[in-house]
Amino acid sequence: MPEPGSPRELRGLVPFEVAAMLALAVAPLPDAVPIAAPLFAVASVSRWIRGRTWGEVLGGGGFPAAVGAAAGLIALAIALVAGAPLVEALSGRTVEWSAFPIVRGSATQLVLVALIEIALAVAWELSLRGWIVERLRELSPGPPVLPIVVGAIADAIVTPGELGARIGAGLFGAGLGWMYVAGGGAVAPICARLAFGLGAVVLEALRLIG
């Protein structure tokens, strides 16, 4: 992390970074283009301009990875058992889990979708934790509460879907932000998001959710 006042902070870049993220949140992207892709592109440009590399935020190891994966599976279980019924009760609408119906009954499609999920998980976490959370830590050294909260809010803003989905994304994002700070890098939150996403895909392939 650069020292406060370092040229690598480029504080004048912040308004453009914020505007870019908000623009992506409201942009009418084609259904085939997940928001994680352009978000990762913007994050990569921001880090490149400041002379930073993604390798700097990929700290961690086997233990943080295992903790992250376990946390992702627990979050998925909570979402299925408690989160979805609560959202359905409050909204009066059925929660639609089906994101990749093509995986049902097709091992080939399951592998393809799993690869897409892996790429998206890496892009999401490098963008939200390795860019937004880390950016705030650069600009305001101190307790990481503010970076974690802002990262969670960003998660909720850029997540497509209704209010329930955005709230869930924000809560999950807060946990991922804490893992990022505590684990010393993006490995733990990447593994958590991977476990959540791949777990949901496998359950869908087994026709246990839909």
Backbone hydrogen bonds, N-H to C=O, Kabsch-Sander energy under -0.5 kcal/mol:
donor,donor_aa,acceptor,acceptor_aa,energy
6,S,3,E,-2.4
9,E,6,S,-2.0
10,L,6,S,-0.6
10,L,7,P,-0.5
13,L,10,L,-2.1
14,V,11,R,-1.5
17,E,13,L,-2.0
18,V,14,V,-2.7
19,A,15,P,-2.4
20,A,16,F,-2.2
21,M,17,E,-2.1
22,L,18,V,-2.4
23,A,19,A,-2.4
24,L,20,A,-2.0
25,A,21,M,-1.7
26,V,22,L,-1.2
27,A,23,A,-1.2
29,L,27,A,-2.1
33,V,30,P,-2.0
37,A,34,P,-1.8
39,L,35,I,-2.1
40,F,36,A,-2.2
41,A,37,A,-1.8
42,V,38,P,-2.4
43,A,39,L,-2.5
44,S,40,F,-2.5
45,V,41,A,-2.1
46,S,42,V,-2.4
47,R,43,A,-2.3
48,W,44,S,-2.5
49,I,45,V,-2.7
50,R,46,S,-1.4
51,G,48,W,-1.6
52,R,47,R,-3.5
56,E,53,T,-1.0
57,V,54,W,-1.6
58,L,55,G,-0.9
65,A,61,G,-1.9
66,A,62,G,-2.3
67,V,63,F,-2.6
68,G,64,P,-2.6
69,A,65,A,-2.5
70,A,66,A,-2.4
71,A,67,V,-2.5
72,G,68,G,-2.3
73,L,69,A,-2.0
74,I,70,A,-2.3
75,A,71,A,-2.5
76,L,72,G,-1.9
77,A,73,L,-2.2
78,I,74,I,-2.5
79,A,75,A,-2.4
80,L,76,L,-2.2
81,V,77,A,-2.7
82,A,78,I,-2.8
83,G,78,I,-2.5
84,A,79,A,-3.2
86,L,82,A,-1.9
87,V,83,G,-2.4
88,E,84,A,-2.5
89,A,85,P,-2.2
90,L,86,L,-2.2
91,S,87,V,-2.5
92,G,88,E,-2.2
97,W,95,V,-0.8
99,A,97,W,-0.7
103,V,100,F,-1.9
104,R,101,P,-1.5
105,G,103,V,-0.5
105,G,205,A,-0.7
106,S,103,V,-1.6
110,L,106,S,-1.9
111,V,107,A,-2.2
112,L,108,T,-2.1
113,V,109,Q,-2.9
114,A,110,L,-2.3
115,L,111,V,-2.1
116,I,112,L,-1.9
117,E,113,V,-2.7
118,I,114,A,-2.2
119,A,115,L,-2.2
120,L,116,I,-2.6
121,A,117,E,-2.5
122,V,118,I,-2.1
123,A,119,A,-2.3
124,W,120,L,-3.1
125,E,121,A,-2.3
126,L,122,V,-2.4
127,S,123,A,-1.9
128,L,124,W,-3.2
129,R,125,E,-1.9
130,G,125,E,-2.0
132,I,127,S,-1.8
133,V,128,L,-2.0
134,E,129,R,-1.9
135,R,131,W,-2.3
136,L,132,I,-2.0
137,R,133,V,-1.8
138,E,134,E,-1.8
139,L,135,R,-2.0
140,S,136,L,-2.4
146,L,143,P,-0.6
148,I,144,P,-2.2
149,V,145,V,-2.6
150,V,146,L,-2.9
151,G,147,P,-2.4
152,A,148,I,-2.0
153,I,149,V,-2.4
154,A,150,V,-2.5
155,D,151,G,-2.1
156,A,152,A,-2.1
157,I,153,I,-2.4
158,V,154,A,-2.5
159,T,155,D,-1.0
166,R,162,E,-2.0
167,I,163,L,-2.8
168,G,164,G,-2.3
169,A,165,A,-2.2
170,G,166,R,-2.3
171,L,167,I,-2.4
172,F,168,G,-2.5
173,G,169,A,-2.7
174,A,170,G,-1.9
175,G,171,L,-1.7
176,L,172,F,-2.3
177,G,173,G,-2.5
178,W,174,A,-2.1
179,M,175,G,-2.1
180,Y,176,L,-2.3
181,V,177,G,-2.2
182,A,178,W,-3.0
183,G,179,M,-2.8
184,G,180,Y,-0.7
185,G,180,Y,-1.3
186,A,57,V,-2.7
187,V,59,G,-1.4
190,I,186,A,-2.1
191,C,187,V,-2.4
192,A,188,A,-2.2
193,R,189,P,-2.5
194,L,190,I,-2.4
195,A,191,C,-2.6
196,F,192,A,-2.1
197,G,193,R,-2.8
198,L,194,L,-3.2
199,G,195,A,-1.8
200,A,196,F,-2.0
201,V,197,G,-1.9
202,V,198,L,-2.5
203,L,199,G,-2.3
204,E,200,A,-2.0
205,A,201,V,-2.5
206,L,202,V,-1.9
207,R,204,E,-1.4
208,L,203,L,-3.0
209,I,203,L,-0.9
